[in-house]
Amino acid sequence: MAGQRINIMEIRSLIALKLKGLSNRKVADLLKINRKTVDNYTSRFSALNLGFDELINLTEPDLRDLFTEEPQTEKQRYELLAARFSYFEKQLRKPGCTLQALWKEYLQQNPQGYKYTQFTFHYRRWRSLNNHSGKLDHKAGEKLFIDFCGKRLSYINKTTGEQIEVEVFVGVLPCSQYTFVKAVASQKREDLILCLESCL
């Protein structure tokens, strides 16, 4: 029947055959299913912007999660998630934020949303397509990259038992990747100078 639903093993076989460059008609003949069913599934792959090389590497539960819904439902579910990618990217810059925490937040608002594996797969794929970087050549000893870590660390004073928070300074020579780390009381000018002197 046209547009019939096929099982996960047939979906995996369909993906493998399409990866070899076979036409939808040839795939349908080999799998002994209707050509319109193959057309239907390949259009679903396209709607989710998924390549056959990516699909072939998905686990069985991930494939099931993607293709147990009707095409329109899948598309809507993906679009709901994709609309939040920019927000996720901003949140992940904050100290302590993780993809797992964002997934839980997403799932509270969308109980029928993606499971964690699919959630991270789609986000990381979007990020790789939208995160362009270039190669930088660094001369040895020419530059020193410095910053304070975003989240403060702490230690326990053995005498008083008091927990003392510290700022963590990091210096990196980009050519060799030699790294210097020092904990200081604050990010004030005098502490920064002390860190730089120690580092140099």
C-alpha positions as CSV (number, residue, x, y, z in Angstrom):
1,M,0.0,0.0,0.0
2,A,1.2,3.5,-0.7
3,G,2.8,5.4,2.2
4,Q,2.9,2.2,4.4
5,R,4.8,2.2,7.6
6,I,7.9,0.0,7.6
7,N,9.9,-1.5,10.6
8,I,13.2,-0.2,11.9
9,M,15.3,-2.9,10.2
10,E,13.7,-1.9,6.8
11,I,14.4,1.7,7.5
12,R,18.0,0.9,8.2
13,S,18.2,-1.1,5.0
14,L,16.6,1.7,3.1
15,I,19.2,4.2,4.5
16,A,22.1,1.9,3.6
17,L,20.8,1.5,0.0
18,K,20.3,5.3,-0.4
19,L,23.8,5.8,1.0
20,K,25.0,3.7,-2.0
21,G,23.3,6.2,-4.3
22,L,20.4,3.9,-5.5
23,S,17.2,5.4,-6.8
24,N,14.0,5.2,-4.8
25,R,12.6,2.8,-7.4
26,K,15.6,0.5,-7.1
27,V,15.4,0.6,-3.3
28,A,11.7,-0.2,-3.4
29,D,12.4,-3.2,-5.7
30,L,15.2,-4.6,-3.5
31,L,13.1,-4.1,-0.3
32,K,9.9,-5.3,-1.9
33,I,8.0,-2.3,-0.7
34,N,6.0,0.4,-2.6
35,R,8.0,3.1,-4.2
36,K,5.8,5.8,-2.7
37,T,6.8,4.4,0.7
38,V,10.4,5.0,-0.1
39,D,9.5,8.5,-1.5
40,N,7.7,9.2,1.8
41,Y,10.7,8.2,4.0
42,T,13.3,10.0,1.9
43,S,11.2,13.2,2.1
44,R,11.0,12.7,5.9
45,F,14.8,12.6,6.0
46,S,15.0,15.8,4.0
47,A,12.4,17.6,6.2
48,L,14.6,16.9,9.2
49,N,17.8,18.0,7.3
50,L,19.4,14.6,8.0
51,G,21.9,13.1,5.6
52,F,22.1,9.3,5.0
53,D,25.6,9.2,6.4
54,E,24.2,10.6,9.7
55,L,21.2,8.4,9.7
56,I,23.1,5.2,9.2
57,N,25.1,5.9,12.5
58,L,21.9,6.3,14.6
59,T,21.1,3.6,17.1
60,E,17.9,1.6,16.8
61,P,16.1,3.5,19.7
62,D,17.1,6.8,18.0
63,L,15.7,5.7,14.7
64,R,12.5,4.5,16.3
65,D,12.2,7.8,18.1
66,L,12.5,9.7,14.8
67,F,10.2,7.5,12.7
68,T,7.3,6.3,14.8
69,E,5.4,9.5,14.4
70,E,3.6,10.7,11.3
71,P,5.8,12.9,9.0
72,Q,3.9,16.1,9.9
73,T,4.1,15.4,13.6
74,E,7.9,14.8,13.3
75,K,8.4,18.0,11.4
76,Q,6.4,20.0,14.0
77,R,8.4,18.4,16.8
78,Y,11.7,19.2,15.1
79,E,10.7,22.8,14.4
80,L,9.7,23.3,18.0
81,L,13.1,22.2,19.1
82,A,15.0,24.0,16.3
83,A,13.3,27.3,17.3
84,R,15.1,27.0,20.7
85,F,18.7,26.3,19.4
86,S,19.8,30.0,19.7
87,Y,18.5,30.2,23.2
88,F,20.3,27.0,24.1
89,E,23.6,28.4,22.7
90,K,23.3,31.5,24.9
91,Q,22.4,29.5,28.0
92,L,25.4,27.1,27.5
93,R,27.8,30.1,27.8
94,K,26.6,30.5,31.4
95,P,28.7,28.8,34.1
96,G,27.2,25.4,35.2
97,C,24.7,25.1,32.3
98,T,24.6,21.7,30.6
99,L,22.7,20.2,27.7
100,Q,21.1,17.8,30.2
101,A,19.7,20.7,32.2
102,L,18.4,22.4,29.0
103,W,16.8,19.1,27.8
104,K,14.9,18.8,31.1
105,E,13.7,22.4,30.7
106,Y,12.7,21.6,27.1
107,L,10.9,18.4,28.1
108,Q,8.9,20.2,30.8
109,Q,7.5,22.6,28.2
110,N,7.2,19.8,25.5
111,P,6.4,16.5,27.2
112,Q,6.1,14.8,23.8
113,G,9.5,16.1,22.8
114,Y,12.7,14.3,21.9
115,K,14.5,11.9,24.2
116,Y,17.9,13.1,25.4
117,T,20.0,11.3,22.6
118,Q,18.0,12.8,19.8
119,F,17.9,16.2,21.5
120,T,21.7,16.3,21.7
121,F,22.1,14.9,18.2
122,H,19.9,17.6,16.6
123,Y,21.5,20.4,18.7
124,R,25.1,19.4,18.0
125,R,24.3,19.0,14.3
126,W,22.8,22.5,14.2
127,R,25.8,23.9,16.0
128,S,28.3,22.2,13.7
129,L,26.5,23.7,10.7
130,N,26.3,27.2,12.3
131,N,29.6,27.4,14.0
132,H,32.3,28.3,11.5
133,S,35.9,28.5,12.6
134,G,39.2,29.1,10.9
135,K,42.7,28.0,11.6
136,L,45.0,30.5,13.3
137,D,48.8,30.3,13.2
138,H,50.5,31.4,16.4
139,K,54.2,32.2,16.7
140,A,55.9,30.7,19.8
141,G,56.0,33.1,22.7
142,E,54.3,35.9,20.7
143,K,50.9,35.9,22.6
144,L,49.6,34.9,25.9
145,F,45.8,34.4,26.3
146,I,44.5,35.2,29.7
147,D,41.1,35.0,31.6
148,F,39.5,34.3,34.9
149,C,37.3,31.2,35.0
150,G,33.6,31.8,35.0
151,K,32.7,29.9,38.1
152,R,34.5,30.6,41.4
153,L,36.2,27.7,43.2
154,S,36.7,27.4,46.9
155,Y,39.0,25.8,49.5
156,I,38.7,25.0,53.2
157,N,40.9,26.8,55.7
158,K,42.3,23.9,57.8
159,T,42.6,26.1,61.0
160,T,39.1,27.7,61.0
161,G,37.1,25.3,58.8
162,E,35.9,28.3,56.8
163,Q,35.1,27.8,53.1
164,I,37.0,30.5,51.2
165,E,36.0,31.3,47.6
166,V,38.7,32.2,45.1
167,E,39.0,33.5,41.5
168,V,41.0,31.2,39.2
169,F,43.3,32.9,36.7
170,V,44.3,30.9,33.5
171,G,47.1,31.9,31.1
172,V,47.7,29.9,27.9
173,L,50.5,30.1,25.3
174,P,48.5,29.3,22.1
175,C,51.4,27.9,20.1
176,S,52.6,25.3,22.7
177,Q,49.3,25.1,24.7
178,Y,51.4,25.5,27.9
179,T,48.9,26.5,30.6
180,F,49.4,28.4,33.8
181,V,46.7,28.4,36.6
182,K,46.7,30.5,39.8
183,A,44.0,31.0,42.5
184,V,43.7,34.6,43.9
185,A,41.3,36.4,46.2
186,S,39.7,38.6,43.5
187,Q,39.8,39.9,40.0
188,K,41.0,43.3,41.1
189,R,43.9,45.0,39.3
190,E,46.5,44.1,41.9
191,D,45.6,40.4,41.8
192,L,45.6,40.4,38.0
193,I,49.1,41.9,38.0
194,L,50.3,39.3,40.6
195,C,48.9,36.5,38.4
196,L,50.7,37.9,35.3
197,E,54.0,38.3,37.1
198,S,53.8,34.7,38.4
199,C,52.8,33.5,35.0
200,L,55.6,35.3,33.2
